[in-house]
Amino acid sequence: MNLPPRLEVTASFVPPCECLADIGTDHAYIPIHLIEKGVIKRAVASDIAAGPAKIALRNIKRHGLEDRISVVTGYGLEPIDCADVIVIAGMGGKVICDILTAGEKVARSARLVVIQPMTMVMDVRRFLSEKGFAITDEAIAKEGQKLYNIMAVRTGEEIIEDDIYFYVGKRLVEKKDPLLGEYIGKRIAALDISIDNMGNSVGELEKREQFISLKKQLLEVLDDYRS
């Protein structure tokens, strides 16, 4: 099964394992792909709604994998007894943080958690740091004009030396991800729009200074990336 770039990069973060739990599985594309590639032996495909679960089961049967991929319904990690690796992809950042909070015991028992937030990426990085989850790897995927962040996470303290790494993932900087320049450029463009639209109240003037400082830091990271 061929996957779109966002899911392809997400799946590439999954190491060989006995059992994968795919949370919010939708069409069960990731577990089907990984079993067909021989990366995982079996999987649990979970979704909160019955409709997507039925679609997932139909796709699983179409690929003849119903004996290796089970489908369950429920919120987040609640239906998961155990899993070597957990994937939580294609959800808003707040939802992912809520799922990890509610299912913290299951998340910490896994070897690895692969997350792909659709929004609030900076807040997700900060949440992980505060909760004692370390980002061991991160990559950017591109579909059309959109960029997506994929993170490999496991239990462990991670020291964040500078707040800039909440805005630009530390692992992305260390590995000089091929899409990092474009990613930073989009962050700077968004800051420019916000700066231009701010008024002259005391609160907005203070916010403008914060954004200008952040833009300067991002430009410094971008210069290092290009050097």
RAHUQUI-V921471 format. One record per residue. RES is the residue in three letters. SS is DSSP state (H for helix, E for strand, C for the rest). PHI is phi in radians with two decimals (* if undefined). Layout:
res->RES ss->SS phi->PHI
res->RES ss->SS phi->PHI
This chain:
res->MET ss->C phi->*
res->ASN ss->C phi->-1.51
res->LEU ss->C phi->-1.96
res->PRO ss->C phi->-1.15
res->PRO ss->H phi->-0.89
res->ARG ss->H phi->-1.04
res->LEU ss->H phi->-1.33
res->GLU ss->H phi->-1.10
res->VAL ss->H phi->-1.18
res->THR ss->H phi->-1.03
res->ALA ss->H phi->-1.11
res->SER ss->H phi->-1.16
res->PHE ss->C phi->-1.43
res->VAL ss->C phi->-1.46
res->PRO ss->C phi->-1.41
res->PRO ss->C phi->-0.96
res->CYS ss->E phi->-2.73
res->GLU ss->E phi->-1.31
res->CYS ss->E phi->-2.46
res->LEU ss->E phi->-1.89
res->ALA ss->E phi->-1.95
res->ASP ss->E phi->-1.86
res->ILE ss->E phi->-1.60
res->GLY ss->C phi->1.22
res->THR ss->C phi->-1.11
res->ASP ss->C phi->1.06
res->HIS ss->C phi->-1.68
res->ALA ss->C phi->1.10
res->TYR ss->H phi->-1.10
res->ILE ss->H phi->-1.14
res->PRO ss->H phi->-1.10
res->ILE ss->H phi->-1.07
res->HIS ss->H phi->-1.04
res->LEU ss->H phi->-1.26
res->ILE ss->H phi->-1.23
res->GLU ss->H phi->-1.10
res->LYS ss->C phi->-1.47
res->GLY ss->C phi->1.37
res->VAL ss->C phi->-1.39
res->ILE ss->E phi->-2.14
res->LYS ss->E phi->-1.60
res->ARG ss->E phi->-2.66
res->ALA ss->E phi->-2.66
res->VAL ss->E phi->-2.03
res->ALA ss->E phi->-1.79
res->SER ss->E phi->-2.10
res->ASP ss->E phi->-2.56
res->ILE ss->C phi->-1.33
res->ALA ss->C phi->-1.94
res->ALA ss->H phi->-1.18
res->GLY ss->H phi->-1.04
res->PRO ss->H phi->-1.06
res->ALA ss->H phi->-1.10
res->LYS ss->H phi->-1.15
res->ILE ss->H phi->-1.11
res->ALA ss->H phi->-1.05
res->LEU ss->H phi->-1.11
res->ARG ss->H phi->-1.11
res->ASN ss->H phi->-1.16
res->ILE ss->H phi->-1.09
res->LYS ss->H phi->-1.14
res->ARG ss->H phi->-1.07
res->HIS ss->C phi->-1.65
res->GLY ss->C phi->1.16
res->LEU ss->C phi->-2.05
res->GLU ss->C phi->-1.16
res->ASP ss->C phi->-1.48
res->ARG ss->C phi->-2.11
res->ILE ss->E phi->-2.19
res->SER ss->E phi->-1.70
res->VAL ss->E phi->-1.97
res->VAL ss->E phi->-2.30
res->THR ss->E phi->-2.08
res->GLY ss->C phi->2.69
res->TYR ss->C phi->-1.44
res->GLY ss->C phi->0.91
res->LEU ss->C phi->-1.60
res->GLU ss->C phi->-1.01
res->PRO ss->C phi->-1.38
res->ILE ss->C phi->-1.69
res->ASP ss->C phi->-1.36
res->CYS ss->C phi->-2.80
res->ALA ss->C phi->-2.81
res->ASP ss->C phi->-1.22
res->VAL ss->E phi->-2.32
res->ILE ss->E phi->-2.10
res->VAL ss->E phi->-2.02
res->ILE ss->E phi->-2.24
res->ALA ss->E phi->-2.25
res->GLY ss->E phi->1.35
res->MET ss->E phi->-2.10
res->GLY ss->C phi->-1.12
res->GLY ss->H phi->-1.04
res->LYS ss->H phi->-1.13
res->VAL ss->H phi->-1.09
res->ILE ss->H phi->-1.10
res->CYS ss->H phi->-1.09
res->ASP ss->H phi->-1.12
res->ILE ss->H phi->-1.12
res->LEU ss->H phi->-1.17
res->THR ss->H phi->-1.21
res->ALA ss->H phi->-1.18
res->GLY ss->C phi->-1.93
res->GLU ss->H phi->-1.00
res->LYS ss->H phi->-1.08
res->VAL ss->H phi->-1.17
res->ALA ss->H phi->-1.07
res->ARG ss->H phi->-1.28
res->SER ss->H phi->-1.39
res->ALA ss->C phi->-1.40
res->ARG ss->C phi->-1.15
res->LEU ss->E phi->-2.72
res->VAL ss->E phi->-2.13
res->VAL ss->E phi->-1.84
res->ILE ss->E phi->-2.12
res->GLN ss->E phi->-2.41
res->PRO ss->E phi->-1.34
res->MET ss->C phi->-1.50
res->THR ss->C phi->-2.49
res->MET ss->C phi->0.92
res->VAL ss->H phi->-1.07
res->MET ss->H phi->-1.09
res->ASP ss->H phi->-1.17
res->VAL ss->H phi->-1.12
res->ARG ss->H phi->-1.06
res->ARG ss->H phi->-1.16
res->PHE ss->H phi->-1.03
res->LEU ss->H phi->-1.06
res->SER ss->H phi->-1.11
res->GLU ss->H phi->-1.20
res->LYS ss->C phi->-1.60
res->GLY ss->C phi->1.41
res->PHE ss->E phi->-1.93
res->ALA ss->E phi->-1.75
res->ILE ss->E phi->-1.47
res->THR ss->E phi->-1.55
res->ASP ss->E phi->-2.78
res->GLU ss->E phi->-2.64
res->ALA ss->E phi->-2.54
res->ILE ss->E phi->-2.02
res->ALA ss->E phi->-2.01
res->LYS ss->E phi->-2.17
res->GLU ss->E phi->-2.25
res->GLY ss->C phi->1.11
res->GLN ss->C phi->-1.76
res->LYS ss->E phi->-1.71
res->LEU ss->E phi->-1.95
res->TYR ss->E phi->-2.24
res->ASN ss->E phi->-1.72
res->ILE ss->E phi->-2.13
res->MET ss->E phi->-2.19
res->ALA ss->E phi->-1.76
res->VAL ss->E phi->-2.27
res->ARG ss->E phi->-2.56
res->THR ss->E phi->-1.06
res->GLY ss->C phi->2.75
res->GLU ss->C phi->-1.26
res->GLU ss->C phi->-2.26
res->ILE ss->C phi->-1.49
res->ILE ss->C phi->-1.74
res->GLU ss->C phi->-1.24
res->ASP ss->C phi->-2.56
res->ASP ss->C phi->-1.05
res->ILE ss->H phi->-1.05
res->TYR ss->H phi->-1.31
res->PHE ss->H phi->-1.37
res->TYR ss->H phi->-1.57
res->VAL ss->C phi->-2.22
res->GLY ss->C phi->-0.89
res->LYS ss->H phi->-1.01
res->ARG ss->H phi->-1.16
res->LEU ss->H phi->-1.12
res->VAL ss->H phi->-1.21
res->GLU ss->H phi->-1.07
res->LYS ss->H phi->-1.62
res->LYS ss->C phi->0.87
res->ASP ss->C phi->-0.87
res->PRO ss->C phi->-0.98
res->LEU ss->C phi->-1.76
res->LEU ss->H phi->-1.11
res->GLY ss->H phi->-1.02
res->GLU ss->H phi->-1.15
res->TYR ss->H phi->-1.08
res->ILE ss->H phi->-1.12
res->GLY ss->H phi->-1.01
res->LYS ss->H phi->-1.17
res->ARG ss->H phi->-1.12
res->ILE ss->H phi->-1.16
res->ALA ss->H phi->-1.07
res->ALA ss->H phi->-1.15
res->LEU ss->H phi->-1.12
res->ASP ss->H phi->-1.03
res->ILE ss->H phi->-1.11
res->SER ss->H phi->-1.10
res->ILE ss->H phi->-1.08
res->ASP ss->H phi->-1.14
res->ASN ss->C phi->-1.60
res->MET ss->C phi->-1.38
res->GLY ss->C phi->-1.52
res->ASN ss->C phi->-2.00
res->SER ss->C phi->-1.21
res->VAL ss->H phi->-1.01
res->GLY ss->H phi->-1.09
res->GLU ss->H phi->-1.27
res->LEU ss->H phi->-1.13
res->GLU ss->H phi->-1.14
res->LYS ss->H phi->-1.13
res->ARG ss->H phi->-1.05
res->GLU ss->H phi->-1.09
res->GLN ss->H phi->-1.11
res->PHE ss->H phi->-1.18
res->ILE ss->H phi->-1.13
res->SER ss->H phi->-1.11
res->LEU ss->H phi->-1.11
res->LYS ss->H phi->-1.05
res->LYS ss->H phi->-1.06
res->GLN ss->H phi->-1.13
res->LEU ss->H phi->-1.11
res->LEU ss->H phi->-1.13
res->GLU ss->H phi->-1.15
res->VAL ss->H phi->-1.10
res->LEU ss->H phi->-1.12
res->ASP ss->H phi->-1.09
res->ASP ss->H phi->-1.11
res->TYR ss->H phi->-1.09
res->ARG ss->H phi->-1.41
res->SER ss->C phi->-1.36
